[in-house]
Amino acid sequence: MKRHFKAFYALLLAFVPAACAMHGQSATPSALPPYNPQNIVQPFDTHGGIATMDVAVGDAPPAFFGSGLARVNLAISEIDVVDAAGNSQVVAKYTTPFIVDLLQFQNGSGDDVGTASVNNLQTYQQVRFVVNTAASSVLYTGGLSAPLNFVTDNDRSSSHAGKATSTSYLSGGLVAITQNGSFTIGSGASELLNVDFNLMESLTPPSIGWGRGDDNHGNSGSHNSLSLAVRPTLFVAANSNEGMISGTLVNNDGTPVSNAVVVAAGPGNQVGNTVATDASGNFLLHTLAAGTYSLDVYNQYTNSAGESFSSRGSSSDRSRLKGATTVTVSPGQTSNAGTIRD
């Protein structure tokens, strides 16, 4: 089970054998056509071939917004995957954007957003979301809504967590969010692909007045000054090769350290995922490909979008505890890192 504190459990792809080809589409990915509203794959439309790929999208709330953030509405226009040979395949495409409130699908749940056929044992190198910026928005608890402002800035994360994710603007008010991370579809009858859109890494709040329930005139409604800047940061792992790491962070007195950022660093210091500790010092890193990770703890941290984090309760004056422990992740298992002293 996926649990709290991963800031956007994003993509779930289930692969199930299919008996025949439909719509004239083979199981081999074809070249991705330019975005065209007339070229539509209806939501949940099943294509024949070796396997069927279903997509679901969801989230968990970022720690630094607390209860002030009520909804994050992501308006999806298209989802694509790119195989190791560079061939692109459309997973889903919509004439009207498919809007998902990311905060309504937490703890590993997701909203189904599309389906397509794929090959078993197929290796992919990219997942791409095409998002309608005008239809995407944030709603605060007081009722005030504001736009999501997608930015194409370079990764500013202290751990370089956003290095593998790129964002670019397309024509027609669309933005493409691409995760460059390889994954291979298993040989079994079904497969899940987990893509975590990590809002803890991706968001920075507006500088003034965020969380108000009305504008300067006491009226609820939209207010551009409260728009959230989004520098997307995604992580990906196939379920047949995916595991998790749990643990607790405390200070020298055994008191929980909250709001510290724990980073799972794999071979070559490639970031597997990141998470902030909760009020009890607990953390759960998921969407991790099987392997061995070194856990780094940051008392001072800057996310991919440029937002600063400071831990609470730490007895250390170190901004970073490198290699606090080493954990091996096995497929389908949650590895316990135990108690880490900061």
DAMO-V223743 format. One record per residue. N is the residue number from 1. RES is the residue in one small letter. SS is DSSP state (2 for helix, 1 for strand, 0 for the rest). PSI is psi as a letter, one per 40 degrees, with the letter a starting at -180 (* if undefined). OMEGA is omega in whole degrees, -180 to 180 (none if undefined). Layout:
N;RES;SS;PSI;OMEGA
N;RES;SS;PSI;OMEGA
This chain:
1;m;0;h;171
2;k;0;i;-176
3;r;0;a;-174
4;h;0;i;169
5;f;0;e;164
6;k;0;h;-161
7;a;0;f;163
8;f;0;g;174
9;y;1;h;-161
10;a;1;d;-165
11;l;1;h;179
12;l;1;h;-179
13;l;1;h;-180
14;a;1;h;-176
15;f;1;h;-176
16;v;1;h;-179
17;p;0;i;177
18;a;0;i;-170
19;a;0;d;-173
20;c;0;i;179
21;a;0;h;179
22;m;0;i;177
23;h;0;e;178
24;g;0;e;-178
25;q;0;h;177
26;s;0;i;180
27;a;0;e;179
28;t;0;h;-179
29;p;0;h;178
30;s;0;i;179
31;a;0;h;-179
32;l;0;h;179
33;p;0;i;174
34;p;0;i;179
35;y;0;h;-178
36;n;0;h;-178
37;p;0;e;180
38;q;0;e;-179
39;n;0;g;-168
40;i;0;h;164
41;v;0;h;-175
42;q;0;i;178
43;p;0;h;176
44;f;0;e;177
45;d;0;h;-175
46;t;0;h;176
47;h;0;i;180
48;g;0;i;180
49;g;0;a;-178
50;i;0;d;-176
51;a;1;i;177
52;t;1;h;-177
53;m;1;h;177
54;d;1;i;-177
55;v;1;h;174
56;a;1;i;-176
57;v;1;i;-179
58;g;0;a;-173
59;d;0;i;165
60;a;0;i;-171
61;p;0;i;176
62;p;0;i;-171
63;a;2;d;-171
64;f;2;e;177
65;f;2;e;-180
66;g;2;a;-177
67;s;2;e;-178
68;g;2;d;-177
69;l;1;h;-176
70;a;1;d;-178
71;r;1;i;168
72;v;1;h;-174
73;n;1;h;178
74;l;1;h;-177
75;a;1;h;-174
76;i;1;h;176
77;s;1;d;-176
78;e;1;i;172
79;i;1;h;-179
80;d;1;i;168
81;v;1;i;-180
82;v;1;h;-178
83;d;1;i;-174
84;a;0;d;179
85;a;0;e;180
86;g;0;e;177
87;n;0;h;-178
88;s;1;i;179
89;q;1;h;177
90;v;1;h;176
91;v;1;d;-180
92;a;1;i;180
93;k;1;i;-172
94;y;1;h;172
95;t;1;d;173
96;t;1;h;-175
97;p;1;i;175
98;f;1;h;-174
99;i;1;h;179
100;v;1;h;171
101;d;1;h;-173
102;l;2;d;-177
103;l;2;e;178
104;q;2;e;-177
105;f;0;g;-172
106;q;0;i;176
107;n;0;f;176
108;g;0;e;176
109;s;0;i;-180
110;g;0;i;178
111;d;1;h;-180
112;d;1;h;-178
113;v;1;e;178
114;g;1;i;-179
115;t;1;i;177
116;a;1;i;180
117;s;1;i;180
118;v;1;i;175
119;n;0;h;168
120;n;0;i;-179
121;l;0;e;176
122;q;0;h;176
123;t;1;h;178
124;y;1;i;-178
125;q;1;e;-179
126;q;1;i;165
127;v;1;h;-178
128;r;1;h;170
129;f;1;h;169
130;v;1;h;-171
131;v;1;h;175
132;n;1;h;-173
133;t;0;d;-177
134;a;0;d;-178
135;a;0;e;178
136;s;0;i;-174
137;s;1;i;173
138;v;1;i;176
139;l;1;h;178
140;y;1;i;-173
141;t;0;d;179
142;g;0;e;177
143;g;0;e;-179
144;l;0;h;178
145;s;1;i;-180
146;a;1;i;-179
147;p;1;i;165
148;l;1;h;-177
149;n;1;g;-179
150;f;1;h;-178
151;v;0;i;-178
152;t;0;f;-178
153;d;0;i;173
154;n;0;i;177
155;d;0;h;179
156;r;0;e;-176
157;s;0;h;176
158;s;0;d;-179
159;s;0;e;-176
160;h;0;f;-177
161;a;0;d;-176
162;g;0;e;-175
163;k;0;d;-175
164;a;0;e;-179
165;t;1;h;178
166;s;1;i;-180
167;t;1;h;179
168;s;1;i;179
169;y;1;h;175
170;l;1;i;176
171;s;0;i;175
172;g;0;f;177
173;g;0;f;-180
174;l;1;i;175
175;v;1;h;179
176;a;1;h;178
177;i;1;h;-173
178;t;1;h;174
179;q;1;h;179
180;n;0;g;180
181;g;0;h;-175
182;s;0;i;175
183;f;1;i;-177
184;t;1;h;177
185;i;0;h;-177
186;g;0;i;-178
187;s;0;e;-178
188;g;0;i;-178
189;a;0;d;-180
190;s;0;i;-179
191;e;0;i;173
192;l;1;h;172
193;l;1;h;-179
194;n;1;h;174
195;v;1;h;-178
196;d;1;h;173
197;f;1;h;-168
198;n;0;g;-178
199;l;2;d;175
200;m;2;d;177
201;e;2;d;-165
202;s;2;e;-170
203;l;1;i;165
204;t;1;h;-175
205;p;0;i;175
206;p;0;i;-173
207;s;0;d;-177
208;i;0;i;165
209;g;0;e;-174
210;w;0;i;178
211;g;0;e;177
212;r;0;i;-179
213;g;0;e;177
214;d;0;i;178
215;d;0;a;-175
216;n;0;e;-180
217;h;0;e;179
218;g;0;e;-178
219;n;0;h;174
220;s;0;i;180
221;g;0;a;-176
222;s;1;i;-179
223;h;0;h;-174
224;n;2;d;-178
225;s;2;e;179
226;l;2;e;-179
227;s;0;i;178
228;l;1;h;172
229;a;1;h;-177
230;v;1;h;172
231;r;0;g;-168
232;p;0;h;175
233;t;0;h;-176
234;l;1;i;174
235;f;1;i;-174
236;v;1;i;174
237;a;1;h;174
238;a;1;h;-173
239;n;2;d;-180
240;s;2;e;-179
241;n;2;f;-172
242;e;1;i;174
243;g;1;a;-177
244;m;1;i;176
245;i;1;h;176
246;s;1;i;179
247;g;1;i;-180
248;t;1;h;179
249;l;1;h;179
250;v;1;i;175
251;n;0;a;-176
252;n;0;d;179
253;d;0;e;-178
254;g;0;e;179
255;t;0;h;-179
256;p;1;i;174
257;v;0;h;-178
258;s;1;i;175
259;n;0;e;169
260;a;0;i;-180
261;v;1;h;179
262;v;1;h;-177
263;v;1;h;174
264;a;1;h;-178
265;a;1;h;180
266;g;0;a;179
267;p;2;h;-179
268;g;2;e;-178
269;n;2;f;175
270;q;0;h;-175
271;v;1;h;176
272;g;1;d;174
273;n;1;i;180
274;t;1;i;179
275;v;1;i;175
276;a;1;i;179
277;t;0;i;-179
278;d;0;a;-175
279;a;0;d;178
280;s;0;e;-179
281;g;0;e;-178
282;n;1;i;175
283;f;1;i;175
284;l;1;h;175
285;l;1;h;177
286;h;1;a;-175
287;t;1;f;179
288;l;1;h;173
289;a;1;i;-180
290;a;0;i;-179
291;g;1;a;-179
292;t;1;h;-177
293;y;1;i;170
294;s;1;h;-179
295;l;1;h;175
296;d;1;h;180
297;v;1;h;-180
298;y;1;h;171
299;n;0;d;172
300;q;1;h;-172
301;y;1;i;172
302;t;1;h;-178
303;n;0;i;-176
304;s;0;d;-179
305;a;0;e;179
306;g;0;e;179
307;e;0;h;-178
308;s;1;i;176
309;f;1;i;173
310;s;1;h;180
311;s;0;i;177
312;r;1;h;177
313;g;0;e;-178
314;s;0;i;176
315;s;0;e;-179
316;s;0;i;175
317;d;0;e;178
318;r;0;h;177
319;s;0;d;-178
320;r;1;h;173
321;l;1;g;-175
322;k;1;h;177
323;g;1;f;-179
324;a;1;d;175
325;t;1;i;178
326;t;1;h;-175
327;v;1;h;175
328;t;1;h;-179
329;v;1;h;177
330;s;0;i;-179
331;p;0;h;176
332;g;0;e;-177
333;q;0;i;171
334;t;1;h;-180
335;s;1;h;-178
336;n;1;h;178
337;a;1;e;-180
338;g;1;a;180
339;t;1;h;179
340;i;1;h;177
341;r;1;h;-176
342;d;0;*;none
